Amino acid sequence: MITVQMTLEPDLVKTVDRLAKRRGLTRSAFTREALAKAVEAEAIRAQEEQHRQGYLKKPVRRGEFSVPAGQQRSTPGLRLVVRATGVFV
Protein backbone atom coordinates (compact mmCIF):
# COMPACT_ATOMS: atom_id res chain seq x y z
CA MET A 1 0.00 0.00 0.00
CA ILE A 2 0.99 3.60 -0.44
CA THR A 3 0.27 6.50 1.87
CA VAL A 4 -2.03 9.22 0.53
CA GLN A 5 -2.53 12.62 2.11
CA MET A 6 -5.99 14.18 1.70
CA THR A 7 -7.71 17.35 2.84
CA LEU A 8 -11.20 16.74 4.25
CA GLU A 9 -13.80 18.80 6.03
CA PRO A 10 -13.63 18.40 9.83
CA ASP A 11 -17.26 17.23 10.04
CA LEU A 12 -16.59 14.51 7.47
CA VAL A 13 -13.58 13.26 9.44
CA LYS A 14 -15.66 13.17 12.63
CA THR A 15 -18.36 11.16 10.87
CA VAL A 16 -15.84 8.75 9.34
CA ASP A 17 -14.16 8.26 12.72
CA ARG A 18 -17.50 7.60 14.42
CA LEU A 19 -18.61 5.10 11.77
CA ALA A 20 -15.23 3.37 11.66
CA LYS A 21 -15.21 2.99 15.44
CA ARG A 22 -18.73 1.57 15.38
CA ARG A 23 -17.57 -1.06 12.87
CA GLY A 24 -14.27 -1.75 14.62
CA LEU A 25 -12.19 -0.38 11.75
CA THR A 26 -9.41 2.14 11.54
CA ARG A 27 -10.03 5.38 9.68
CA SER A 28 -7.80 4.10 6.87
CA ALA A 29 -9.61 0.76 6.60
CA PHE A 30 -13.00 2.47 6.54
CA THR A 31 -11.82 4.92 3.89
CA ARG A 32 -10.28 2.15 1.74
CA GLU A 33 -13.57 0.25 1.87
CA ALA A 34 -15.59 3.36 1.01
CA LEU A 35 -13.31 4.26 -1.90
CA ALA A 36 -13.41 0.69 -3.26
CA LYS A 37 -17.22 0.77 -3.16
CA ALA A 38 -17.27 4.15 -4.90
CA VAL A 39 -14.98 2.86 -7.67
CA GLU A 40 -17.20 -0.23 -8.10
CA ALA A 41 -20.35 1.94 -8.21
CA GLU A 42 -18.76 4.13 -10.89
CA ALA A 43 -17.91 1.08 -13.01
CA ILE A 44 -21.53 -0.11 -12.74
CA ARG A 45 -22.80 3.38 -13.59
CA ALA A 46 -20.59 3.46 -16.69
CA GLN A 47 -21.84 0.04 -17.83
CA GLU A 48 -25.45 1.08 -17.29
CA GLU A 49 -24.87 4.25 -19.30
CA GLN A 50 -23.31 2.20 -22.09
CA HIS A 51 -26.36 -0.09 -22.11
CA ARG A 52 -28.72 2.88 -22.03
CA GLN A 53 -26.95 4.48 -25.00
CA GLY A 54 -27.09 1.18 -26.88
CA TYR A 55 -30.84 0.87 -26.35
CA LEU A 56 -31.33 4.47 -27.42
CA LYS A 57 -29.47 3.73 -30.67
CA LYS A 58 -31.25 0.41 -31.20
CA PRO A 59 -34.49 0.21 -29.20
CA VAL A 60 -36.05 -3.12 -28.33
CA ARG A 61 -38.68 -4.16 -30.86
CA ARG A 62 -42.09 -5.38 -29.74
CA GLY A 63 -41.92 -9.13 -29.17
CA GLU A 64 -38.11 -9.25 -29.26
CA PHE A 65 -37.95 -10.64 -25.75
CA SER A 66 -41.36 -12.34 -25.65
CA VAL A 67 -41.65 -15.49 -23.61
CA PRO A 68 -44.52 -17.91 -24.29
CA ALA A 69 -47.20 -17.93 -21.58
CA GLY A 70 -46.49 -20.66 -19.07
CA GLN A 71 -42.73 -20.14 -19.36
CA GLN A 72 -42.86 -16.73 -17.75
CA ARG A 73 -41.51 -16.30 -14.26
CA SER A 74 -41.10 -13.36 -11.96
CA THR A 75 -37.77 -11.53 -12.01
CA PRO A 76 -37.65 -9.13 -9.02
CA GLY A 77 -34.28 -7.62 -10.01
CA LEU A 78 -35.55 -6.61 -13.44
CA ARG A 79 -37.37 -3.58 -12.07
CA LEU A 80 -34.11 -2.30 -10.59
CA VAL A 81 -32.28 -2.65 -13.91
CA VAL A 82 -35.07 -0.90 -15.77
CA ARG A 83 -35.09 1.99 -13.31
CA ALA A 84 -31.31 2.28 -13.32
CA THR A 85 -30.99 2.27 -17.11
CA GLY A 86 -34.12 4.24 -17.89
CA VAL A 87 -35.01 1.64 -20.53
CA PHE A 88 -38.60 0.49 -20.26
CA VAL A 89 -39.56 -2.62 -22.21
C-alpha positions in Angstrom: 0.0 0.0 0.0 1.0 3.6 -0.4 0.3 6.5 1.9 -2.0 9.2 0.5 -2.5 12.6 2.1 -6.0 14.2 1.7 -7.7 17.3 2.8 -11.2 16.7 4.2 -13.8 18.8 6.0 -13.6 18.4 9.8 -17.3 17.2 10.0 -16.6 14.5 7.5 -13.6 13.3 9.4 -15.7 13.2 12.6 -18.4 11.2 10.9 -15.8 8.8 9.3 -14.2 8.3 12.7 -17.5 7.6 14.4 -18.6 5.1 11.8 -15.2 3.4 11.7 -15.2 3.0 15.4 -18.7 1.6 15.4 -17.6 -1.1 12.9 -14.3 -1.8 14.6 -12.2 -0.4 11.8 -9.4 2.1 11.5 -10.0 5.4 9.7 -7.8 4.1 6.9 -9.6 0.8 6.6 -13.0 2.5 6.5 -11.8 4.9 3.9 -10.3 2.1 1.7 -13.6 0.3 1.9 -15.6 3.4 1.0 -13.3 4.3 -1.9 -13.4 0.7 -3.3 -17.2 0.8 -3.2 -17.3 4.2 -4.9 -15.0 2.9 -7.7 -17.2 -0.2 -8.1 -20.3 1.9 -8.2 -18.8 4.1 -10.9 -17.9 1.1 -13.0 -21.5 -0.1 -12.7 -22.8 3.4 -13.6 -20.6 3.5 -16.7 -21.8 0.0 -17.8 -25.5 1.1 -17.3 -24.9 4.2 -19.3 -23.3 2.2 -22.1 -26.4 -0.1 -22.1 -28.7 2.9 -22.0 -27.0 4.5 -25.0 -27.1 1.2 -26.9 -30.8 0.9 -26.4 -31.3 4.5 -27.4 -29.5 3.7 -30.7 -31.2 0.4 -31.2 -34.5 0.2 -29.2 -36.1 -3.1 -28.3 -38.7 -4.2 -30.9 -42.1 -5.4 -29.7 -41.9 -9.1 -29.2 -38.1 -9.3 -29.3 -38.0 -10.6 -25.7 -41.4 -12.3 -25.6 -41.7 -15.5 -23.6 -44.5 -17.9 -24.3 -47.2 -17.9 -21.6 -46.5 -20.7 -19.1 -42.7 -20.1 -19.4 -42.9 -16.7 -17.7 -41.5 -16.3 -14.3 -41.1 -13.4 -12.0 -37.8 -11.5 -12.0 -37.6 -9.1 -9.0 -34.3 -7.6 -10.0 -35.5 -6.6 -13.4 -37.4 -3.6 -12.1 -34.1 -2.3 -10.6 -32.3 -2.7 -13.9 -35.1 -0.9 -15.8 -35.1 2.0 -13.3 -31.3 2.3 -13.3 -31.0 2.3 -17.1 -34.1 4.2 -17.9 -35.0 1.6 -20.5 -38.6 0.5 -20.3 -39.6 -2.6 -22.2 
